C-alpha cells in the first residue's frame, strides 16, 4: 500500500512527461530534475488510487491462495542438512 502510494505517482508522471495525459490541477516536484521537466507531475488523488490498488492486489494474493489451496503446507518447514 505504501509502496504503491509512493512509487505510483512517479510512474504515472511518465504519462505527463510524454504528453499522454494532463491533469486539471497538477502539482509538480522538481527533486532531481530541471524546472522545465519536473521529476513528478501528478494530482492529489493519484497516490490514493495507487495505494488502494496495492492494497487490493496484496489481499487478492492472500484470498486466492486460500480459495485455491496454495497456502499453508506448500512452504518448507525447515532446512535439512545432508548426511556426510
MOPAC internal coordinates of N, CA, C and O (Angstrom, degrees):
PM7 1SCF
backbone

  N    0.0000 0     0.00 0     0.00 0    0    0    0
  C    1.4420 1     0.00 0     0.00 0    1    0    0
  C    1.5271 1   110.40 1     0.00 0    2    1    0
  O    1.2310 1   120.63 1   130.87 1    3    2    1
  N    1.3183 1   116.40 1   -49.13 1    3    2    1
  C    1.4599 1   120.05 1   179.57 1    5    3    2
  C    1.5228 1   111.04 1   -67.38 1    6    5    3
  O    1.2310 1   120.56 1   138.82 1    7    6    5
  N    1.3201 1   116.53 1   -41.18 1    7    6    5
  C    1.4647 1   119.77 1   178.89 1    9    7    6
  C    1.5190 1   110.92 1   -62.34 1   10    9    7
  O    1.2310 1   120.37 1   138.75 1   11   10    9
  N    1.3229 1   116.91 1   -41.25 1   11   10    9
  C    1.4632 1   119.89 1   177.86 1   13   11   10
  C    1.5183 1   112.37 1   -64.88 1   14   13   11
  O    1.2310 1   120.70 1   140.05 1   15   14   13
  N    1.3314 1   116.27 1   -39.95 1   15   14   13
  C    1.4633 1   120.35 1  -179.20 1   17   15   14
  C    1.5233 1   112.31 1   -69.78 1   18   17   15
  O    1.2310 1   120.56 1   149.31 1   19   18   17
  N    1.3402 1   116.54 1   -30.69 1   19   18   17
  C    1.4678 1   119.76 1  -179.12 1   21   19   18
  C    1.5236 1   111.73 1   -87.32 1   22   21   19
  O    1.2310 1   120.62 1   132.09 1   23   22   21
  N    1.3308 1   116.42 1   -47.91 1   23   22   21
  C    1.4685 1   119.85 1  -175.68 1   25   23   22
  C    1.5286 1   113.32 1   -81.56 1   26   25   23
  O    1.2310 1   119.95 1   150.46 1   27   26   25
  N    1.3099 1   117.71 1   -29.54 1   27   26   25
  C    1.4585 1   121.70 1  -178.27 1   29   27   26
  C    1.5247 1   114.80 1   -55.19 1   30   29   27
  O    1.2310 1   119.41 1   131.84 1   31   30   29
  N    1.3411 1   118.72 1   -48.16 1   31   30   29
  C    1.4666 1   118.74 1   178.89 1   33   31   30
  C    1.5289 1   113.75 1   -61.91 1   34   33   31
  O    1.2310 1   119.91 1   148.52 1   35   34   33
  N    1.3322 1   117.77 1   -31.48 1   35   34   33
  C    1.4614 1   119.58 1   177.54 1   37   35   34
  C    1.5258 1   110.78 1   -68.87 1   38   37   35
  O    1.2310 1   120.43 1   139.76 1   39   38   37
  N    1.3212 1   116.79 1   -40.24 1   39   38   37
  C    1.4586 1   119.69 1   176.58 1   41   39   38
  C    1.5264 1   110.77 1   -68.96 1   42   41   39
  O    1.2310 1   120.58 1   141.15 1   43   42   41
  N    1.3227 1   116.50 1   -38.85 1   43   42   41
  C    1.4618 1   120.96 1   177.92 1   45   43   42
  C    1.5233 1   111.34 1   -65.83 1   46   45   43
  O    1.2310 1   120.46 1   153.08 1   47   46   45
  N    1.3162 1   116.73 1   -26.92 1   47   46   45
  C    1.4577 1   121.14 1  -178.77 1   49   47   46
  C    1.5286 1   112.40 1   -63.59 1   50   49   47
  O    1.2310 1   120.41 1   156.59 1   51   50   49
  N    1.3406 1   116.83 1   -23.41 1   51   50   49
  C    1.4695 1   119.53 1   176.10 1   53   51   50
  C    1.5218 1   111.36 1   -61.42 1   54   53   51
  O    1.2310 1   120.14 1   146.25 1   55   54   53
  N    1.3314 1   117.34 1   -33.75 1   55   54   53
  C    1.4597 1   119.88 1   177.52 1   57   55   54
  C    1.5280 1   110.73 1   -61.79 1   58   57   55
  O    1.2310 1   120.68 1   137.20 1   59   58   57
  N    1.3158 1   116.30 1   -42.80 1   59   58   57
  C    1.4613 1   120.14 1   179.21 1   61   59   58
  C    1.5194 1   111.26 1   -70.10 1   62   61   59
  O    1.2310 1   120.24 1   142.37 1   63   62   61
  N    1.3255 1   117.14 1   -37.63 1   63   62   61
  C    1.4666 1   121.17 1  -177.19 1   65   63   62
  C    1.5218 1   111.91 1   -64.70 1   66   65   63
  O    1.2310 1   120.29 1   145.28 1   67   66   65
  N    1.3174 1   117.06 1   -34.72 1   67   66   65
  C    1.4633 1   120.53 1  -177.52 1   69   67   66
  C    1.5217 1   113.28 1  -101.65 1   70   69   67
  O    1.2310 1   120.23 1  -170.01 1   71   70   69
  N    1.3425 1   117.17 1     9.99 1   71   70   69
  C    1.4485 1   120.97 1   174.03 1   73   71   70
  C    1.5152 1   115.41 1    77.43 1   74   73   71
  O    1.2310 1   120.06 1  -162.22 1   75   74   73
  N    1.3252 1   117.48 1    17.78 1   75   74   73
  C    1.4572 1   120.11 1   179.69 1   77   75   74
  C    1.5250 1   110.52 1   -73.44 1   78   77   75
  O    1.2310 1   120.45 1   142.56 1   79   78   77
  N    1.3364 1   116.74 1   -37.44 1   79   78   77
  C    1.4558 1   120.44 1   177.03 1   81   79   78
  C    1.5127 1   110.31 1  -145.67 1   82   81   79
  O    1.2310 1   121.43 1   -18.63 1   83   82   81
  N    1.3224 1   114.86 1   161.37 1   83   82   81
  C    1.4598 1   122.24 1   175.77 1   85   83   82
  C    1.5172 1   108.09 1  -137.09 1   86   85   83
  O    1.2310 1   120.85 1   -41.06 1   87   86   85
  N    1.3342 1   115.99 1   138.94 1   87   86   85
  C    1.4552 1   120.78 1   178.84 1   89   87   86
  C    1.5186 1   109.54 1   -93.82 1   90   89   87
  O    1.2310 1   120.97 1   -29.72 1   91   90   89
  N    1.3525 1   115.76 1   150.28 1   91   90   89
  C    1.4603 1   120.64 1   178.72 1   93   91   90
  C    1.5271 1   111.80 1   -64.96 1   94   93   91
  O    1.2310 1   120.64 1   136.38 1   95   94   93
  N    1.3268 1   116.39 1   -43.62 1   95   94   93
  C    1.4663 1   121.14 1  -179.83 1   97   95   94
  C    1.5316 1   109.21 1  -129.71 1   98   97   95
  O    1.2310 1   120.11 1  -105.52 1   99   98   97
  N    1.3247 1   117.40 1    74.48 1   99   98   97
  C    1.4685 1   119.11 1  -177.63 1  101   99   98
  C    1.5183 1   111.92 1   -79.07 1  102  101   99
  O    1.2310 1   120.89 1   -19.64 1  103  102  101
  N    1.3088 1   115.91 1   160.36 1  103  102  101
  C    1.4538 1   120.63 1   166.04 1  105  103  102
  C    1.5194 1   107.26 1  -125.97 1  106  105  103
  O    1.2310 1   121.15 1   -32.23 1  107  106  105
  N    1.3124 1   115.40 1   147.77 1  107  106  105
  C    1.4582 1   121.65 1  -175.33 1  109  107  106
  C    1.5140 1   110.08 1  -124.10 1  110  109  107
  O    1.2310 1   121.18 1   -29.97 1  111  110  109
  N    1.3137 1   115.35 1   150.03 1  111  110  109
  C    1.4525 1   122.13 1   174.33 1  113  111  110
  C    1.5214 1   107.97 1  -129.60 1  114  113  111
  O    1.2310 1   120.93 1   -49.81 1  115  114  113
  N    1.3199 1   115.83 1   130.19 1  115  114  113
  C    1.4557 1   120.17 1  -175.21 1  117  115  114
  C    1.5280 1   111.79 1   -78.70 1  118  117  115
  O    1.2310 1   119.45 1   138.29 1  119  118  117
  N    1.3106 1   118.66 1   -41.71 1  119  118  117
  C    1.4664 1   125.34 1   178.34 1  121  119  118
  C    1.5190 1   112.37 1    45.44 1  122  121  119
  O    1.2310 1   118.82 1    79.11 1  123  122  121
  N    1.3293 1   119.85 1  -100.89 1  123  122  121
  C    1.4733 1   123.59 1  -175.98 1  125  123  122
  C    1.5139 1   112.41 1  -107.45 1  126  125  123
  O    1.2310 1   119.48 1  -168.91 1  127  126  125
  N    1.3175 1   118.60 1    11.09 1  127  126  125
  C    1.4582 1   121.52 1  -173.85 1  129  127  126
  C    1.5207 1   111.31 1  -113.12 1  130  129  127
  O    1.2310 1   121.19 1    10.07 1  131  130  129
  N    1.3188 1   115.33 1  -169.93 1  131  130  129
  C    1.4576 1   121.16 1   178.72 1  133  131  130
  C    1.5227 1   109.80 1   -97.55 1  134  133  131
  O    1.2310 1   120.41 1   -11.47 1  135  134  133
  N    1.3142 1   116.83 1   168.53 1  135  134  133
  C    1.4654 1   119.74 1  -179.73 1  137  135  134
  C    1.5225 1   111.90 1   -70.46 1  138  137  135
  O    1.2310 1   119.75 1   153.78 1  139  138  137
  N    1.3216 1   118.09 1   -26.22 1  139  138  137
  C    1.4672 1   119.81 1   179.37 1  141  139  138
  C    1.5312 1   112.19 1   -77.88 1  142  141  139
  O    1.2310 1   120.41 1   151.81 1  143  142  141
  N    1.3305 1   116.83 1   -28.19 1  143  142  141
  C    1.4668 1   121.36 1   178.07 1  145  143  142
  C    1.5319 1   107.35 1  -129.67 1  146  145  143
  O    1.2310 1   119.83 1   -90.77 1  147  146  145
  N    1.3440 1   117.93 1    89.23 1  147  146  145
  C    1.4711 1   119.87 1  -177.76 1  149  147  146
  C    1.5278 1   111.56 1   -70.86 1  150  149  147
  O    1.2310 1   120.90 1   -26.07 1  151  150  149
  N    1.3287 1   115.88 1   153.93 1  151  150  149
  C    1.4664 1   121.07 1   179.62 1  153  151  150
  C    1.5189 1   111.36 1   -72.49 1  154  153  151
  O    1.2310 1   120.22 1   153.48 1  155  154  153
  N    1.3122 1   117.19 1   -26.52 1  155  154  153
  C    1.4613 1   120.87 1  -176.29 1  157  155  154
  C    1.5220 1   109.37 1  -138.12 1  158  157  155
  O    1.2310 1   120.52 1   -59.51 1  159  158  157
  N    1.3139 1   116.62 1   120.49 1  159  158  157
  C    1.4630 1   122.38 1   171.55 1  161  159  158
  C    1.5154 1   106.55 1  -132.05 1  162  161  159
  O    1.2310 1   120.96 1   -67.31 1  163  162  161
  N    1.3180 1   115.77 1   112.69 1  163  162  161
  C    1.4575 1   120.65 1  -176.01 1  165  163  162
  C    1.5224 1   109.29 1  -151.58 1  166  165  163
  O    1.2310 1   120.19 1    10.34 1  167  166  165
  N    1.3014 1   117.24 1  -169.66 1  167  166  165
  C    1.4541 1   121.88 1   176.07 1  169  167  166
  C    1.5310 1   108.68 1  -133.11 1  170  169  167
  O    1.2310 1   119.86 1    -6.35 1  171  170  169
  N    1.3049 1   117.86 1   173.65 1  171  170  169
  C    1.4608 1   122.50 1  -168.71 1  173  171  170
  C    1.5203 1   113.81 1   -63.51 1  174  173  171
  O    1.2310 1   119.43 1   147.86 1  175  174  173
  N    1.3301 1   118.70 1   -32.14 1  175  174  173
  C    1.4584 1   120.35 1  -173.15 1  177  175  174
  C    1.5303 1   114.02 1   -87.65 1  178  177  175
  O    1.2310 1   119.41 1   171.30 1  179  178  177
  N    1.3202 1   118.73 1    -8.70 1  179  178  177
  C    1.4655 1   121.48 1  -178.49 1  181  179  178
  C    1.5337 1   112.05 1   -65.73 1  182  181  179
  O    1.2310 1   118.06 1   133.71 1  183  182  181
  N    1.3509 1   121.30 1   -46.29 1  183  182  181
  C    1.4690 1   119.09 1   176.89 1  185  183  182
  C    1.5309 1   112.61 1   -61.15 1  186  185  183
  O    1.2310 1   119.95 1   142.78 1  187  186  185
  N    1.3185 1   117.71 1   -37.22 1  187  186  185
  C    1.4634 1   120.66 1   177.57 1  189  187  186
  C    1.5247 1   111.18 1   -63.82 1  190  189  187
  O    1.2310 1   120.63 1   137.80 1  191  190  189
  N    1.3178 1   116.41 1   -42.20 1  191  190  189
  C    1.4582 1   121.33 1  -179.33 1  193  191  190
  C    1.5283 1   111.61 1   -65.27 1  194  193  191
  O    1.2310 1   119.88 1   133.98 1  195  194  193
  N    1.3251 1   117.83 1   -46.02 1  195  194  193
  C    1.4581 1   120.95 1   179.14 1  197  195  194
  C    1.5322 1   111.56 1   -69.53 1  198  197  195
  O    1.2310 1   119.84 1   144.98 1  199  198  197
  N    1.3248 1   117.91 1   -35.02 1  199  198  197
  C    1.4548 1   120.81 1   175.39 1  201  199  198
  C    1.5229 1   111.45 1   -64.07 1  202  201  199
  O    1.2310 1   120.32 1   136.92 1  203  202  201
  N    1.3304 1   116.99 1   -43.08 1  203  202  201
  C    1.4615 1   121.46 1   176.99 1  205  203  202
  C    1.5245 1   110.73 1   -64.14 1  206  205  203
  O    1.2310 1   120.19 1   138.74 1  207  206  205
  N    1.3183 1   117.24 1   -41.26 1  207  206  205
  C    1.4662 1   120.63 1   178.12 1  209  207  206
  C    1.5267 1   110.68 1   -61.94 1  210  209  207
  O    1.2310 1   119.82 1   137.20 1  211  210  209
  N    1.3261 1   117.94 1   -42.80 1  211  210  209
  C    1.4585 1   120.98 1   177.33 1  213  211  210
  C    1.5180 1   112.28 1   -62.87 1  214  213  211
  O    1.2310 1   120.50 1   140.67 1  215  214  213
  N    1.3150 1   116.65 1   -39.33 1  215  214  213
  C    1.4635 1   121.85 1   177.76 1  217  215  214
  C    1.5274 1   110.71 1   -63.68 1  218  217  215
  O    1.2310 1   120.26 1   132.28 1  219  218  217
  N    1.3182 1   117.10 1   -47.72 1  219  218  217
  C    1.4661 1   121.56 1  -178.69 1  221  219  218
  C    1.5250 1   111.06 1   -65.01 1  222  221  219
  O    1.2310 1   120.07 1   134.92 1  223  222  221
  N    1.3191 1   117.47 1   -45.08 1  223  222  221
  C    1.4662 1   120.74 1  -179.75 1  225  223  222
  C    1.5277 1   110.45 1   -63.47 1  226  225  223
  O    1.2310 1   119.98 1   137.96 1  227  226  225
  N    1.3315 1   117.64 1   -42.04 1  227  226  225
  C    1.4581 1   120.92 1   178.86 1  229  227  226
  C    1.5196 1   112.28 1   -61.99 1  230  229  227
  O    1.2310 1   120.30 1   135.45 1  231  230  229
  N    1.3323 1   117.03 1   -44.55 1  231  230  229
  C    1.4564 1   119.48 1   179.73 1  233  231  230
  C    1.5159 1   112.51 1   -72.86 1  234  233  231
  O    1.2310 1   119.70 1   152.91 1  235  234  233
  N    1.3207 1   118.17 1   -27.09 1  235  234  233
  C    1.4661 1   120.13 1   176.67 1  237  235  234
  C    1.5202 1   111.16 1   -66.74 1  238  237  235
  O    1.2310 1   119.71 1   144.53 1  239  238  237
  N    1.3376 1   118.17 1   -35.47 1  239  238  237
  C    1.4684 1   120.74 1   174.69 1  241  239  238
  C    1.5246 1   110.19 1   -59.15 1  242  241  239
  O    1.2310 1   120.51 1   132.91 1  243  242  241
  N    1.3188 1   116.62 1   -47.09 1  243  242  241
  C    1.4651 1   120.98 1  -179.10 1  245  243  242
  C    1.5217 1   110.44 1   -65.08 1  246  245  243
  O    1.2310 1   120.21 1   133.33 1  247  246  245
  N    1.3123 1   117.20 1   -46.67 1  247  246  245
  C    1.4581 1   121.59 1  -178.34 1  249  247  246
  C    1.5238 1   111.66 1   -63.19 1  250  249  247
  O    1.2310 1   120.22 1   134.48 1  251  250  249
  N    1.3201 1   117.19 1   -45.52 1  251  250  249
  C    1.4633 1   119.98 1  -178.83 1  253  251  250
  C    1.5244 1   111.97 1   -69.30 1  254  253  251
  O    1.2310 1   119.81 1   148.98 1  255  254  253
  N    1.3296 1   117.97 1   -31.02 1  255  254  253
  C    1.4648 1   120.04 1   174.07 1  257  255  254
  C    1.5258 1   110.87 1   -63.71 1  258  257  255
  O    1.2310 1   120.57 1   139.49 1  259  258  257
  N    1.3289 1   116.52 1   -40.51 1  259  258  257
  C    1.4620 1   120.17 1   178.74 1  261  259  258
  C    1.5234 1   110.47 1   -68.42 1  262  261  259
  O    1.2310 1   120.10 1   136.45 1  263  262  261
  N    1.3254 1   117.41 1   -43.55 1  263  262  261
  C    1.4624 1   121.44 1  -177.73 1  265  263  262
  C    1.5218 1   111.54 1   -65.17 1  266  265  263
  O    1.2310 1   119.87 1   136.27 1  267  266  265
  N    1.3133 1   117.84 1   -43.73 1  267  266  265
  C    1.4547 1   121.13 1  -175.79 1  269  267  266
  C    1.5283 1   113.17 1   -96.31 1  270  269  267
  O    1.2310 1   119.77 1  -174.35 1  271  270  269
  N    1.3195 1   118.04 1     5.65 1  271  270  269
  C    1.4469 1   122.13 1   174.10 1  273  271  270
  C    1.5091 1   115.47 1    71.10 1  274  273  271
  O    1.2310 1   119.72 1  -150.48 1  275  274  273
  N    1.3122 1   118.14 1    29.52 1  275  274  273
  C    1.4574 1   120.98 1  -178.86 1  277  275  274
  C    1.5190 1   112.88 1   -90.22 1  278  277  275
  O    1.2310 1   119.33 1   172.58 1  279  278  277
  N    1.3080 1   118.89 1    -7.42 1  279  278  277
  C    1.4568 1   120.72 1  -176.16 1  281  279  278
  C    1.5158 1   111.41 1   -99.12 1  282  281  279
  O    1.2310 1   121.26 1     0.09 1  283  282  281
  N    1.2939 1   115.20 1  -179.91 1  283  282  281
  C    1.4522 1   120.73 1   173.03 1  285  283  282
  C    1.5123 1   114.93 1    81.40 1  286  285  283
  O    1.2310 1   119.62 1    79.37 1  287  286  285
  N    1.3242 1   118.32 1  -100.63 1  287  286  285
  C    1.4609 1   123.06 1  -170.69 1  289  287  286
  C    1.5219 1   114.26 1   -77.38 1  290  289  287
  O    1.2310 1   118.86 1   173.08 1  291  290  289
  N    1.2944 1   119.78 1    -6.92 1  291  290  289
  C    1.4611 1   120.82 1  -176.72 1  293  291  290
  C    1.5267 1   112.98 1   -77.99 1  294  293  291
  O    1.2310 1   119.61 1   167.53 1  295  294  293
  N    1.3259 1   118.35 1   -12.47 1  295  294  293
  C    1.4600 1   120.01 1  -179.91 1  297  295  294
  C    1.5236 1   109.80 1   -90.52 1  298  297  295
  O    1.2310 1   119.54 1   -38.80 1  299  298  297
  N    1.3253 1   118.48 1   141.20 1  299  298  297
  C    1.4619 1   120.27 1   179.41 1  301  299  298
  C    1.5134 1   111.10 1   -67.68 1  302  301  299
  O    1.2310 1   120.49 1   -37.91 1  303  302  301
  N    1.3131 1   116.67 1   142.09 1  303  302  301
  C    1.4681 1   122.32 1  -177.04 1  305  303  302
  C    1.5279 1   112.16 1   -81.77 1  306  305  303
  O    1.2310 1   119.90 1   152.36 1  307  306  305
  N    1.2981 1   117.80 1   -27.64 1  307  306  305
  C    1.4601 1   120.08 1  -178.25 1  309  307  306
  C    1.5124 1   110.28 1  -168.93 1  310  309  307
  O    1.2310 1   121.49 1    -2.62 1  311  310  309
  N    1.2952 1   114.75 1   177.38 1  311  310  309
  C    1.4633 1   120.36 1  -179.64 1  313  311  310
  C    1.5207 1   107.84 1  -100.95 1  314  313  311
  O    1.2310 1   121.08 1   -50.46 1  315  314  313
  N    1.3185 1   115.54 1   129.54 1  315  314  313
  C    1.4608 1   119.03 1   176.31 1  317  315  314
  C    1.5140 1   108.42 1   -99.08 1  318  317  315
  O    1.2310 1   121.30 1   -45.48 1  319  318  317
  N    1.3252 1   115.11 1   134.52 1  319  318  317
  C    1.4781 1   119.99 1  -178.85 1  321  319  318
  C    1.5192 1   109.32 1   -91.89 1  322  321  319
  O    1.2310 1   120.12 1   -34.49 1  323  322  321
  N    1.2995 1   117.38 1   145.51 1  323  322  321
  C    1.4719 1   119.65 1   178.30 1  325  323  322
  C    1.5352 1   110.85 1   -68.91 1  326  325  323
  O    1.2310 1   120.97 1   -32.83 1  327  326  325
  N    1.3069 1   115.74 1   147.17 1  327  326  325
  C    1.4606 1   121.06 1   177.16 1  329  327  326
  C    1.5224 1   108.57 1   -85.64 1  330  329  327
  O    1.2310 1   121.11 1   -55.21 1  331  330  329
  N    1.3157 1   115.48 1   124.79 1  331  330  329
  C    1.4732 1   119.87 1  -177.58 1  333  331  330
  C    1.5059 1   109.95 1  -110.74 1  334  333  331
  O    1.2310 1   120.10 1   180.00 1  335  334  333

